[in-house]
């Protein structure tokens, strides 16, 4: 679910011609190692893993078979699921390290995908098709590319006899795209913590973006994300016959409550990551928004600069908690007064604030004790922003300079959500690493005709392989 990060970055840098350095384009014939990766990637993509429709368990087993063929032993391959959700299983694989003091590193990715209707797609969503320099299929980006690369990395290292200093763990999970389903990352973090115990984790939500004309503009490192929280608002009323309406009405009460939420602006704030993002990304721009971004890093109370930055919805969201009504349901008959109205308000909470704190603020904003507020879910951990650790960020930046020449690398905070909320909540600092690049339209991620540029796949695969080797050596 990296789209929220990359959309914001794309909007920022499209105004910066100086950032366009690396050309995309066609590739020559695949090397033997690339062809072997393609076969793994293709098999994974063509296995339907839509929760409730396909089988993550099958996909995980296929990858386990390939890992075992490369030399992994049964005790190094741990399949997991719960009896209530037998098709939502995942896999943990372990490549032992030689150091007795270095904690392991974790490679995290989800193998489930968003649903895709064949009638809506131009091509079969569960067949990998190559056309005009792109691969097309559901999950070709989110997140089967990274799942395939992590598995391929362990296979390559095992077959080469590589013995890393740091133990490398791979966790392929199910349920990231379906919040109410069995979630592999949540299960591992709460029930099998020992399987994924690590000094840090590498995850999705980083990546690159082009200008839509064949140039890569930026690579990002996701360092933290907002807290996802749904609130259920309920207004009740005795109701009655619609021919004699009293002044109080549950629908009107809810409408007034939502209108107040719509008009409420949470205060702007920075953390270490977003301050660096605004400073670096703003400096790359050649327009008023870029200047305003830099100005805010010096004075967050600069009203003029804030007005300019707030024109961009992604930047506006990155600066504060946001809450928005997403669903409403009320009334029971066309000719009766409503007795009950419910609405869902979805909040993306800036790190450092709790759902309870925002719940209290919503109640104060509404100012009507007759509107009950409850949590949609209250079992999710709070997203924790990892530190900008030079020991990790440094190699990411250095190797990006090698593989994505001339492209700036910027740390950023996701306004969306990933499985990193579970690993981060379990005390494992989790980073979304630079990776494949996408175009300004988002490449159909979560939508129709999802695609990724072929050159992006193999360039990012080489980068991620080198990154894992570098971080596993120290």
C-alpha positions in Angstrom: 0.0 0.0 0.0 2.7 2.4 -0.9 0.5 4.6 -3.1 -0.2 7.3 -0.4 3.5 8.0 -0.1 4.4 8.1 -3.7 1.4 10.2 -4.8 2.5 12.9 -2.4 6.1 12.7 -3.6 5.1 12.7 -7.3 3.0 15.9 -6.9 6.0 17.5 -5.2 8.6 16.7 -7.7 6.8 17.0 -11.0 7.6 20.7 -10.7 11.3 20.0 -10.4 13.1 19.3 -13.8 16.4 19.1 -12.0 15.3 15.9 -10.3 14.8 14.0 -13.5 18.0 12.0 -14.0 17.5 8.3 -14.5 15.9 7.2 -17.8 13.4 4.4 -17.8 13.1 2.3 -20.9 13.4 -1.1 -22.5 15.6 -4.0 -21.4 17.6 -6.5 -23.2 17.3 -10.3 -22.8 17.0 -11.5 -19.2 20.1 -12.9 -17.5 19.8 -16.5 -16.3 19.4 -15.3 -12.7 16.7 -12.9 -13.8 14.9 -15.6 -15.8 14.8 -17.7 -12.6 13.4 -14.8 -10.6 10.8 -14.2 -13.3 9.5 -17.8 -13.0 9.1 -17.4 -9.2 7.5 -14.0 -9.7 5.1 -15.3 -12.4 4.0 -18.2 -10.3 3.3 -16.0 -7.3 1.4 -13.4 -9.4 -0.7 -16.1 -11.2 -1.8 -17.6 -7.9 -5.0 -15.9 -6.7 -4.5 -14.7 -3.2 -7.6 -12.4 -2.8 -8.7 -13.1 0.8 -11.9 -15.1 0.8 -11.5 -16.0 -2.8 -8.0 -17.4 -3.4 -5.4 -19.0 -1.2 -2.4 -17.3 0.4 -1.6 -20.7 1.9 -1.1 -22.2 -1.6 1.2 -19.3 -2.6 3.3 -19.6 0.6 3.7 -23.3 0.0 4.9 -22.7 -3.5 7.6 -20.4 -2.3 8.5 -22.8 0.5 9.0 -25.5 -2.2 11.4 -23.2 -4.1 13.3 -22.4 -0.9 13.6 -26.0 0.1 15.0 -26.8 -3.4 17.7 -24.2 -2.8 18.8 -26.0 0.4 16.6 -24.6 3.2 15.8 -27.3 5.7 12.4 -28.0 7.2 13.2 -26.4 10.5 14.1 -23.2 8.6 10.7 -23.0 6.8 7.7 -22.4 9.1 4.3 -22.3 7.6 1.6 -20.7 9.7 -2.2 -20.2 9.7 -5.1 -20.5 12.1 -7.9 -23.2 11.9 -10.6 -20.5 11.3 -8.8 -19.2 8.2 -7.0 -22.1 6.6 -6.5 -20.4 3.2 -4.9 -17.2 4.8 -1.6 -18.8 5.8 1.9 -17.4 5.4 5.5 -18.4 5.6 8.5 -17.6 7.8 11.9 -18.6 6.4 15.2 -18.3 8.2 18.8 -18.0 6.8 21.0 -18.4 9.8 23.8 -15.9 10.4 27.3 -16.5 11.9 27.2 -13.7 14.5 26.3 -14.6 18.1 25.8 -10.9 19.0 24.0 -9.3 16.0 20.2 -9.6 16.1 18.4 -10.8 13.0 16.9 -8.6 10.3 13.4 -9.2 9.0 12.2 -9.0 5.4 8.5 -8.4 5.5 5.9 -8.5 2.6 2.3 -9.5 2.1 1.2 -12.0 -0.5 -2.5 -11.2 -0.5 -3.9 -8.8 -3.1 -7.0 -6.6 -3.7 -9.9 -8.2 -5.5 -9.9 -7.9 -9.3 -12.9 -8.6 -11.6 -12.0 -10.2 -14.9 -14.9 -8.4 -16.7 -13.4 -5.0 -15.7 -9.8 -5.7 -16.7 -8.4 -5.5 -20.3 -6.4 -8.7 -19.5 -6.8 -11.6 -17.1 -5.7 -10.1 -13.8 -4.2 -13.4 -12.7 -2.1 -13.9 -15.8 1.3 -12.1 -16.0 1.3 -10.3 -19.4 4.2 -8.3 -20.9 3.2 -5.4 -23.2 5.1 -2.3 -24.3 7.8 -2.6 -21.6 5.4 -3.3 -18.7 4.2 -6.4 -16.8 0.5 -6.4 -16.1 -1.3 -8.4 -13.4 -3.0 -8.0 -10.0 -0.3 -7.7 -7.4 2.4 -7.2 -9.9 3.4 -4.2 -7.6 1.4 -4.5 -4.4 3.0 -6.5 -2.9 4.0 -9.6 -4.9 7.0 -7.9 -6.4 8.6 -7.4 -3.0 7.5 -10.9 -1.8 9.1 -12.4 -4.8 12.3 -10.4 -4.4 12.7 -11.3 -0.8 12.3 -15.0 -1.5 14.6 -14.8 -4.5 17.2 -13.0 -2.4 17.3 -15.9 0.1 17.4 -18.4 -2.7 20.4 -16.7 -4.3 22.3 -16.4 -1.1 21.6 -20.0 -0.1 22.6 -21.4 -3.5 25.8 -19.3 -3.4 26.7 -20.6 0.0 26.5 -17.1 1.5 26.7 -17.1 5.3 25.6 -13.6 6.4 26.8 -12.3 9.8 23.2 -11.4 10.7 20.5 -14.0 10.6 17.9 -13.0 7.9 14.3 -13.8 8.4 11.6 -13.6 5.8 7.9 -13.2 6.7 5.3 -13.5 3.9 1.9 -12.6 5.4 -1.8 -12.6 4.4 -4.6 -10.1 5.2 -2.9 -6.7 4.8 -5.4 -5.7 2.1 -8.4 -6.8 4.1 -8.6 -5.3 7.5 -11.3 -7.6 8.9 -9.6 -10.8 7.7 -7.1 -12.9 9.6 -3.9 -10.9 9.4 -0.6 -12.8 9.2 1.5 -9.9 10.4 -0.8 -9.2 13.4 -0.8 -12.9 14.2 3.0 -13.2 14.1 3.5 -10.0 16.2 1.0 -11.1 18.9 1.1 -14.9 18.9 4.5 -15.9 17.3 6.7 -13.0 18.2 9.8 -15.2 18.5 9.5 -16.1 14.8 10.0 -12.5 13.7 12.1 -11.1 16.5 14.6 -8.8 14.8 16.7 -5.6 15.2 14.8 -4.0 12.3 12.5 -4.9 9.4 12.4 -3.9 5.7 9.0 -3.5 4.2 6.9 -2.0 1.4 5.9 1.7 1.2 9.1 3.1 -0.1 9.9 3.3 -3.8 10.3 5.6 -6.8 8.2 7.8 -9.1 8.6 8.9 -12.7 7.5 12.1 -14.3 5.3 10.1 -16.7 7.6 10.8 -19.6 10.4 8.3 -19.0 12.4 9.9 -16.1 12.7 8.7 -12.5 12.3 11.7 -10.2 12.7 10.4 -6.7 13.2 7.4 -4.5 11.7 7.4 -1.0 12.3 5.7 2.3 9.2 5.3 4.4 10.1 6.1 8.0 6.9 5.8 10.0 3.2 6.0 9.2 0.0 7.5 10.6 -2.3 5.6 13.0 -5.4 4.3 11.3 -8.5 4.5 13.3 -12.3 4.3 12.5 -14.8 5.9 14.8 -18.5 4.8 14.8 -20.8 7.8 15.5 -24.4 7.0 16.6 -27.4 9.3 17.0 -30.6 7.9 18.4 -34.2 9.3 18.7 -37.6 8.0 19.7 -38.8 8.6 16.2 -42.4 8.7 15.3 -44.8 9.6 12.4 -43.2 11.9 9.8 -46.5 13.9 9.4 -45.8 15.7 12.7 -42.0 16.2 13.0 -40.5 17.7 16.2 -37.4 19.9 16.1 -35.1 17.1 17.1 -34.2 14.6 14.4 -31.4 12.0 14.4 -30.5 12.6 10.8 -30.2 16.4 11.4 -28.1 15.8 14.6 -25.7 13.5 12.6 -25.5 16.0 9.7 -24.6 18.8 12.1 -22.0 16.6 13.8 -20.4 15.6 10.5 -20.4 19.2 9.3 -18.5 20.3 12.4 -15.9 17.5 11.8 -15.6 18.6 8.2 -14.8 22.2 9.3 -12.4 21.2 12.0 -8.7 21.5 11.3 -6.3 19.6 13.5 -3.1 21.5 14.3 -0.1 21.2 12.1 3.0 19.5 13.4 6.3 18.0 12.3 8.3 14.9 13.5 11.9 14.2 12.5 10.9 12.4 9.3 8.4 14.9 8.0 10.6 17.9 8.8 13.4 16.4 6.7 11.0 15.5 4.0 9.6 19.1 3.7 13.1 20.5 3.8 14.6 18.2 1.1 11.5 17.8 -1.1 10.7 21.5 -0.9 14.3 22.5 -1.9 14.0 20.3 -5.0 11.0 22.2 -6.2 11.2 25.4 -8.3 7.8 26.8 -7.4 5.8 28.5 -4.6 4.9 25.3 -2.9 8.5 24.2 -2.6 9.5 27.6 -1.1 6.5 27.4 1.3 7.5 23.8 2.4 11.0 25.0 3.3 9.6 28.1 5.0 7.4 25.9 7.3 10.4 23.9 8.5 11.7 27.2 9.8 8.4 28.5 11.2 5.4 26.3 11.4 3.3 29.3 12.3 4.0 31.0 8.9 0.3 31.5 7.9 1.2 32.5 4.3 3.3 29.4 3.7 0.8 27.1 5.3 -2.0 28.5 3.0 0.1 27.6 0.0 1.1 24.1 1.2 -2.5 23.3 2.2 -3.6 23.6 -1.4 -2.0 20.1 -1.9 -4.2 17.5 -0.1 -1.3 15.1 0.3 0.9 17.7 2.0 -2.0 18.9 4.1 -2.5 15.3 5.4 1.2 14.8 6.1 1.2 17.8 8.4 -1.6 16.8 10.8 -4.2 14.3 11.9 -7.1 14.1 9.5 -10.7 12.8 10.0 -13.3 12.3 7.3 -16.7 10.8 7.1 -16.7 7.7 4.9 -20.0 5.9 5.5 -23.5 6.8 6.8 -26.6 4.8 7.4 -29.9 5.9 9.0 -33.6 5.7 9.1 -35.9 2.7 8.7 -38.9 3.9 6.6 -39.8 6.6 4.1 -42.7 7.8 6.2 -41.2 7.6 9.7 -38.8 9.7 11.7 -35.4 8.2 12.0 -34.7 6.3 15.2 -31.0 5.6 14.6 -28.3 7.1 12.4 -24.8 5.7 12.2 -21.7 7.2 10.5 -18.1 6.1 10.1 -15.4 8.7 10.5 -12.0 7.5 9.4 -9.0 9.2 11.0 -5.4 9.1 10.1 -3.7 10.1 13.3 -0.3 11.9 13.4 2.3 9.9 15.3 2.5 10.7 18.9 -1.3 11.0 19.4 -3.6 8.2 20.6 -7.0 7.1 19.3 -8.4 8.0 22.8 -7.1 11.5 22.5 -8.6 12.0 19.1 -11.9 10.5 20.2 -12.1 13.1 23.0 -11.3 15.8 20.5 -14.1 14.7 18.1 -16.5 14.8 21.0 -15.5 18.3 21.8 -15.7 19.4 18.2 -19.3 17.9 17.9 -20.4 19.4 21.1 -23.4 17.1 21.4 -23.4 14.5 24.1 -26.3 12.8 22.3 -23.9 11.6 19.6 -22.2 8.5 20.9 -18.7 7.8 19.7 -17.2 4.3 19.7 -14.1 2.7 18.1 -14.6 0.8 14.9 -11.8 -1.4 16.1 -9.7 -1.1 19.3 -7.3 -4.0 18.9 -4.7 -2.4 16.6 -1.3 -1.3 18.0 -0.2 2.3 17.7 2.1 3.0 14.7 5.5 3.8 16.0 7.9 5.9 13.9 11.4 4.3 13.7 14.5 6.5 14.1 16.4 7.9 11.2 19.2 5.5 12.0 22.3 6.3 9.9 23.4 2.7 10.1 20.3 1.7 8.1 19.5 4.9 6.1 23.1 5.4 5.0 23.4 2.1 3.1 19.9 2.7 1.6 21.1 6.0 0.2 24.5 4.8 -0.9 23.2 1.9 -2.8 20.4 4.0 -4.3 23.1 6.3 -5.7 24.6 3.2 -7.4 21.4 1.7 -8.9 19.3 4.9 -9.3 22.0 7.3 -10.4 21.3 11.0 -9.9 17.9 10.3 -8.2 17.3 12.0 -4.8 16.4 9.8 -1.9 14.0 11.3 0.6 12.7 9.9 3.9 9.0 10.3 4.2 6.0 9.3 6.4 3.2 7.4 5.0 -0.3 8.8 5.4 -1.6 5.4 4.6 -1.1 2.1 6.5 1.0 -1.0 6.1 1.7 -4.2 8.1 4.6 -2.2 9.6 2.0 -1.1 12.2 2.2 -4.6 13.7 6.0 -5.1 13.5 6.6 -1.6 14.7 4.1 -2.0 17.5 6.0 -5.2 18.5 9.2 -3.2 18.9 10.8 -3.9 15.6 11.7 -0.6 13.8 10.2 -1.0 10.3 11.3 0.8 7.1 9.8 1.0 3.6 12.8 0.7 1.4 13.5 2.3 -2.0 12.3 -0.1 -4.7 10.5 -0.1 -8.1 9.3 3.1 -9.6 5.8 3.9 -10.8 4.2 6.6 -12.9 2.1 9.5 -11.7 -1.2 7.7 -12.4 -0.3 5.0 -9.8 0.0 2.2 -12.3 -3.4 0.8 -11.4 -2.4 -0.3 -7.9 -5.7 -1.2 -6.1 -7.4 -0.4 -9.4 -7.7 -1.7 -13.0 -4.9 -3.1 -15.1 -2.1 -2.9 -12.4 1.3 -2.7 -14.1 5.0 -2.1 -13.5 7.8 -1.2 -15.9 9.9 -4.2 -16.7 13.1 -2.2 -16.2 11.9 -1.1 -12.8 11.5 -4.7 -11.7 15.0 -5.8 -12.5 16.8 -2.6 -11.4 15.0 -2.7 -8.0 15.7 -6.4 -7.7 19.4 -5.8 -8.0 19.2 -2.9 -5.5 17.3 -4.8 -2.9 19.6 -7.8 -3.2 22.6 -5.6 -2.5 20.8 -3.8 0.3 20.0 -7.1 2.1 23.6 -8.2 1.8 24.9 -4.9 3.1 22.6 -4.8 6.1 23.2 -8.5 6.9 26.9 -7.9 7.1 26.9 -5.5 10.1 
